[in-house]
Amino acid sequence: MLHISPPYSAPLPLPELLAACVRQERVAQRRLYGQFHGFAMGICLRYARDRDQALEAANDGFLKVFRDLYRFDATRHPDDVLGSFRGWLKRIMIHTAIDHYRANERHQHQQELDDATLNQADQGPTPLDTLSYDELLTLVQRLPPAYRAVFNLNVIDGFGHEEIAEQLHISVGTSKSNLFKARAHLRAMLAQVTTSSAIRYVV
């Protein structure tokens, strides 16, 4: 006889919710998806061209989560199951978003900066250092895809250039170059935004 688990009447502690998902209980899977969907989308949006692409990556990521959840050992970090799970989930979402990036952007032409912009010194504090996290991400979304991917992996997610090169199937030199160009792009965009704001203020 087919056993159907009754709906949960109260929120389950995360370890119990994860265990129910490992047993492939649909109600638990829906709850886990709802609980961490915003977190996953926040990651995927940083790598995607638009919200639809981010949603596709996030959903694919959750399929991997449910497929591989038995590998996550909640008992290894009993005092911080949430933090441990978020870190595990984040890695899956980053790798999935990068897979989508490679599939969607590999044939896209990389926008190049003119030599004068590229030769700007990249030393000392810049206006980028004063931006809030949300302001920075807004500008990052406007970067060409190749630059955006490297900037996110290095600056936001803390990957080294060797790891980035492996993830994106590029050379370490290209990773470093794209990060430099990403910063130059961001400085140029920030200068444009600052100038426009100043003009509006004067007018």
Sequence and secondary structure as in RCSB ss.txt:
>XXXX:A:sequence
MLHISPPYSAPLPLPELLAACVRQERVAQRRLYGQFHGFAMGICLRYARDRDQALEAANDGFLKVFRDLYRFDAT
RHPDDVLGSFRGWLKRIMIHTAIDHYRANERHQHQQELDDATLNQADQGPTPLDTLSYDELLTLVQRLPPAYRAV
FNLNVIDGFGHEEIAEQLHISVGTSKSNLFKARAHLRAMLAQVTTSSAIRYVV
>XXXX:A:secstr
        SS   HHHHHHHHHTT HHHHHHHHHHHHHHHHHHHHTTSSSHHHHHHHHHHHHHHHHHHGGG  GG
GSTT HHHHHHHHHHHHHHHHHHHHHHHHHTTS      HHHHTS   S  GGGGS HHHHHHHHTTS HHHHHH
HIIIIIT   HHHHHHHHT  HHHHHHHHHHHHHHHHHHHHHHHHHHHHHHH 
